[in-house]
Amino acid sequence: MKRVILLLIFIPCLLSAQNIRWTKDGNAYYKIEAGEINRYELPANTKTLFLSKADLIPAGQTESLKVRSFSLSDDDSQVLIYTNSRKVWRLDTEGDYWVLNRSTKALKKIGKDKPASSLRFAKFSPDGKKVGYVSEFDLYVEDIVTGQIQAITSNHSRKLISGTFDWVYEEEFSCRDGFQWSSDSQLIAYWQIDANKIADYYMLNTTDSAYSRIIPVEYPTIGQSPSPTKIGVANVSTNKTTWLNIPGDPQQHYLPRMEWNSLTEIFVQQLNRKQNESKIFSCNPVTGEAKQIFIENDKAWIDAPEFEHPFVWLHDKKEFLWLSEKDGWAHLYRISKDGKDMLVTKGDYDVIDIVSADEKNNTVYFIASPTNATQKYLYKTKLDGKGKLELVSPTNQIGTHSYQFSPNSKYAFHRFSNYYTPAADEWISLPDHNVADHQHKVYDAVTAADKSKSKMEFFKVKTSEGIEMDGWMVKPANFDATKKYPVVFQVYTEPASQTVRDSYGMGMNRLFNGDMSAEGYIYMSLDGRGTPAPKGREWRKSIYRQIGQINIKDQALAAKEILKWPFVDSERIAVWGWSGGGSTTLNLMFQYPEIYKTGIAVAAVANQLTYDNIYQERYMGLPQENLEDILKGSPVTYAKNLKGNLLYIHGTGDDNVHYNNAEMLLNELIKYNKQFQFMAYPNRTHSISEGEGTTKHLSTLYSDYLRKYCPPGAK
């Protein structure tokens, strides 16, 4: 679901700076500041020191630990400190952990015999006596007092992964933390992935020594069966694992979500390989028995929930909230253990995200935007399904809102911006949405913002096929409607992301080393069908088996309408994008060369047959059944049609969109004597951000090419 340079994954309990954590009662929060941890009491937001730098200095050392994150034991007597973190693929989820006893002030390192910065997802047992963690693909439990380490698994293999996930589960299902304690601290439920049958993609490090070094990544491409995945429940006392007996061939299914309901029940979501059938099982952790309680089908695909807790429990955990598009819109349903469901949200609008379920007050809060697909607002309705849709966000704050609710739904961290108002945040109380600490930061930001100073504007364009698309455009400074200007389109267009949103930063091109408006460019972006805009199921899922076709046609037909504008210079039309946007750029350049004269494609999927199975099969089906759709959607199929100016950029160390995409496309362009410019960044990943001078070099390359082949300025 990714292939886009955006941070879309959910990080539990962390707010904007990823350094804030709620207390259990929801009336206060902790925040990492200047190397210390402070506690803030709401509503006054009164600050007290919780842990000083001195508290964070291990015995025999002189420097305090640099806190990346932390958690507290259930009784708040101990603090688990995460430090010395390093990246695993996209996020720094690997590091060192220390336990601080708040009474004795003693600091103790967990996993001392493990390699430095190798522990992942450490968490206290509910009784506070043990810490569970993953190190080098195995799951361990450590007694805090004695330091005794117990190996729950002992696979020691990157091909048999316990307590965490392989590359593709992490990338496409946002699965990282792969184990959960039972409430009595006696059991641990964990995922295990067998990647032995998955072929390795070999990346080459050719710069760090005289001899190249192979970097293997287990990577299932479209057409390959999924890695067999199962869920086990380990008894910590006996060290025996019971495997959940979930029906279905493990090589034809996924298990993306799992959560304890009680000591005697675990709920698991299972998706079939095509991801168009979702089942929910109630599983017995002692016997392993699995009972199906709910099933849902879709002609296209079904997403796994992206919330902190996939099962939002209600009615003493006899029911849960679930998001479904089965009535044509994304709506919330209450599902009981016997499989009966009840619609909670009703109407022709999409629920974008669940924010909080306040069962005490019969209220569910969620993000939606019924009238403008570029914006986001907080709404609420009754949890019993008998309420009406109620707007909670202030009516005078038009744009994009986000919220992090406290566990008791009494307070929230609120952030707001729109295209001309820089992001501002504040603490609010609920249900009134009043500012909790009298610091009216959002109101002040909105008041200070000057819409007239923004050169950006939103517009709609209707194609010859009747498809109405949202767009934004930044016109040149000193715009003169009697003259003609070049247009640069920014594109993405795939199901992972919108590019047209009413939030601050839209319209800014961070790759351009100058001011596009001042130089005389029209810069714009359009969202067509298939993008995840809140416009209903049909809008989003019309792209099924048509990535590289319907989204490309929408962009091109919209561009044709824009070319009719009198101030647009049809001879100076450029397009650029990254990742999925790079693929779109290539397809537009090759399929509609009469429109797009210049293209810059970064980290693009040139051949859909090279990309991972979860993403590509979800949206495109199986090549064993509909290979023609996949070929029709791949830029490499149309490379022979190139007429304009193409700059193609890729990192040779890209573990996401592999470098072979570049060389396959290069071969096709060479075959047909198509001239182009190509830049390979050695050992750089999908973000092309590593290495001294890389960002500046990439920006200079991009900007110089655009200026040369799509010259700025009015004519």
Order of alpha helices (4+ residues) and beta strands (2+ residues): beta-beta-beta-beta-beta-beta-beta-beta-beta-beta-beta-beta-beta-alpha-beta-beta-beta-beta-beta-beta-beta-beta-beta-beta-beta-beta-beta-beta-beta-beta-beta-beta-beta-beta-beta-beta-alpha-beta-beta-beta-alpha-beta-alpha-alpha-beta-alpha-beta-alpha-alpha-beta-alpha-beta-alpha
